[in-house]
Amino acid sequence: MTVSNLKEKKIKMRLQCPMPKLDFDIITLGHGSGGLLTNRLLDSGVFDVLKNELLDRRHDGAVLQLNGPTAFTTDSFVISPVFFPGGNIGELAVNGTVNDLAMCGAIPRYLSLSFIIEEGLEMEAFWDILVAIKFACAEAGVTVVTGDTKVVERGKGDKIFINTTGIGEVHAQAQIDISRVKVGDKVIVSDNIATHGIAIMSVREGLEFETTIESDSRNLNHAVKALLDEFGLQVHLLRDPTRGGLGTVLTEVARDTKLGIDVHQKDIPVDEQVSGACEILGLDPLYVANEGVFMTIVDGAVADAVVEKLRTHEYCQHASIIGEVTEAHPRQVVLTSGIGGKRVVNMLVGEQLPRIC
Amino acid sequence: MKFLTEYRDPELAQRYLAEIKKTVTRPWTIMEVCGGQTHSLVKNGILAMLPKEINMVHGPGCPVCVTPLNLIDKAVYLAEEKDVILCSYGDMLRVPGSEKSLLESKANGADIRILYSPLEAVKIAEENPDREVVFFAVGFETTAPANALSVVHANRMGLTNYSILASHVLVPPAIEALMSDEECSVQGFLAAGHVCTIMGMEEYYPLVDKFGVPIVITGFEPVDILQGILMVVQQLEAGEAKLENQYTRMVRPDGNPNAIKTIREVFDVTDRMWRGMDVIPMSGYEVKNDYESFDARKKFSVNIPEAPENKECIAGDIMKGIKKPFECPNFGTKCKPENPLGAPMVSSEGACAAYYHFSDQINRLEEQAIA
């Protein structure tokens, strides 16, 4: 599926879920009180969006049946702006946690969903976020089984913060463990990098620039499952390079394995528009955030087959081998630049700040 | 990407490298003036590809690095004490002042905004008529026209709540100061392509004549830099000292006359303190008296005493090319990008920070620390 198909699908989903008629336009402190207003918010159709058997019980928590080894993860989403090209905080909150589970080699099953809303958030915005959550859950095949809603005073939040916690069953053939990374393994990225970070940057106050770049927020669990179904134990490591980007994940792996990693700049897939935006903004795509991309380290013998398999998946069309694990230069990531020079890739100190000139 | 990939072409780069190797017969010390070039040299791994005869030293052309402590203190003061909306280019934020950086000040609640253009700051001033908006106007000649234009623009709009904290520095006086230093060993220069795109070539002829050094105005992509180095080496080997222009796709002999006119409309040339290098005569811009209501220094009469630089930092030696970052005992130990002792470790374009980010020395140092 191309990006525009994804967009059409999202629009369609929005049309299928018209906002109910409500007697309030904005979320107020009362909606988080736990009392009548909270119940009216939940009953008025809002939580029908996420309807499922476990959630409908409205109990204090959900009782789940799980089989075998279980993966468990949590993440909080505080993105600004809440709506960005190609998505909003809602689908990000689902996909982020789904992808973290997938990186453990797990099949994501259940999510918890907690909102911390700043009073004054327009009901319509909240609705859009909910619909995005519904869509993302359906796509990923997960259900929201428990949740919470709190409202904080104006100025004490930033429109809406979302926390999701996820549980998944570990794939029977998965053994994702950094200790399994060995010399000769190949490093693969699943798609173009740096897209999400640049999409967000393009709408930040003071930095706006015109572009058609859209966030790559999407689930990766189906692609990962397909990979594990076919290559199982030969998949040694899965990581999703969100904040800090690919460069940071690579340096972490080198540090933790005490092995070296060679990467080749010419093989790292970056969309041409994103690459141009990075040039103009003075940013290195290696350190720009991703949402719908993963890095995997696989047995060298199956690397080409892994790439071929990934490329058949709609979200992994630019999958590429970008490097290999080596015994030379332990604990270091060495990048061969486009012109053939070599340099070390290190971790960033703080946030990547745009340069003057 | 058009106009970019051509200048990152590996085959072309190899051809220039081969030509440099063929031409060079003895050791030469060449300085790239601009921090953007330092960044490119290190990021593309060019330093290690050059023949060992060529010693690249890294000049003072990182505007963030050479901005004096005092000016950062002033910016922090304006943001915290005067309740202004302080707008700045991104990489100024992490630079430590004598007490704190703008990033820390922002975390403490000051209204500090990262912008790409001073015209955005004018827009913010227009949208917030009851707040004062100050743009931290840092940079070489390259950013001066846009900063000057923001003042012209605000003046034309009749805005009374916009001003700039100007700290512009100029390249030719810095080269003059470097070459006048007896310890300086630089034999040829790559001049900064973007600066010359604005200012043209005229200012550099007197330097070539006075000091007898080759100067080649050079771009920033790997192929640009390799070609620039080759042109300097060819001159050195032939015993020549000329001004040449490698960056012909951007630099015209008379620069950008409109930009120069805007600079002269708003700024006067003045003496300027350079962090790590002391005061260099006639090496900066200040806002002209005609526009003094747009000069944040005058508007807010900020008087903050000069804070002393850290004595352990050998920034002067680094920027004059006398020492390399690795030769500093504090490099990567006491002095790191997250806690810089001085100027060149501050911005990613500073020589020490560039070495720190892209070199293997750090891991070795960390390994030593672990062992």
Contacts between the chains, C-beta under 8 A, distances in Angstrom:
chain1	res1	chain2	res2	distance
A	205	B	113	7.3
A	206	B	87	7.6
A	206	B	113	5.5
A	206	B	114	6.4
A	206	B	115	4.5
A	206	B	116	7.2
A	206	B	120	5.2
A	206	B	124	7.7
A	207	B	114	7.3
A	207	B	115	7.3
A	207	B	116	5.8
A	266	B	10	7.8
A	272	B	1	5.8
A	275	B	1	6.1
A	276	B	1	5.7
A	276	B	4	7.8
A	279	B	1	7.7
A	279	B	4	6.6
A	281	B	116	7.4
A	282	B	90	7.9
A	282	B	91	8.0
A	284	B	43	7.9
A	329	B	360	6.9
A	331	B	363	5.6
A	331	B	367	7.2
A	332	B	360	5.9
A	332	B	363	5.3
A	334	B	360	7.7
A	335	B	45	7.8
A	336	B	45	7.5
A	337	B	43	7.1
A	337	B	44	4.3
A	337	B	45	4.8
A	337	B	222	7.4
A	338	B	8	4.6
A	338	B	10	6.3
A	338	B	44	7.2
A	338	B	222	7.3
A	339	B	8	6.2
A	339	B	9	7.5
A	339	B	10	4.9
A	339	B	13	3.8
A	339	B	14	7.7
A	339	B	44	5.8
A	339	B	45	7.8
A	339	B	46	7.5
A	339	B	49	7.9
A	339	B	222	4.6
A	339	B	223	7.5
A	340	B	10	5.3
A	340	B	13	6.8
A	340	B	14	6.9
A	340	B	45	7.7
A	340	B	49	7.2
A	341	B	44	5.0
A	341	B	45	2.3
A	341	B	46	5.3
A	341	B	47	7.9
A	341	B	48	6.3
A	341	B	49	5.0
A	341	B	222	7.6
A	342	B	45	4.6
A	342	B	48	6.3
A	343	B	42	6.5
A	343	B	43	6.4
A	343	B	44	7.3
A	343	B	45	4.3
A	343	B	48	7.9
A	343	B	358	4.4
A	343	B	359	7.4
A	344	B	358	5.9
A	344	B	359	5.8
A	344	B	360	4.7
A	344	B	362	7.6
A	344	B	363	7.1
A	345	B	358	7.9
A	346	B	356	7.6
A	346	B	357	5.3
A	346	B	358	7.1
A	346	B	362	6.2
A	349	B	94	7.8
A	349	B	336	7.7
A	349	B	337	4.6
A	349	B	338	4.7
A	350	B	94	6.6
A	350	B	103	7.6
A	350	B	338	7.2
A	353	B	90	3.7
A	353	B	91	4.9
A	353	B	93	6.0
A	353	B	94	6.4
A	353	B	114	7.1
A	354	B	89	6.9
A	354	B	90	3.6
A	354	B	91	6.8
A	354	B	114	6.7
A	354	B	116	6.4
A	355	B	89	7.5
A	355	B	90	6.9
A	355	B	91	5.0
A	355	B	347	7.4
A	355	B	348	6.8
A	355	B	349	6.8
A	356	B	63	5.7
A	356	B	64	6.3
A	356	B	89	4.4
A	356	B	90	7.9
A	356	B	91	5.8
A	356	B	92	7.4
A	356	B	138	6.6
A	356	B	139	5.4
A	356	B	143	6.4
A	357	B	36	6.3
A	357	B	63	7.2
A	357	B	139	6.3
A	357	B	140	7.3
A	357	B	142	5.0
A	357	B	143	6.1
A	357	B	194	6.1
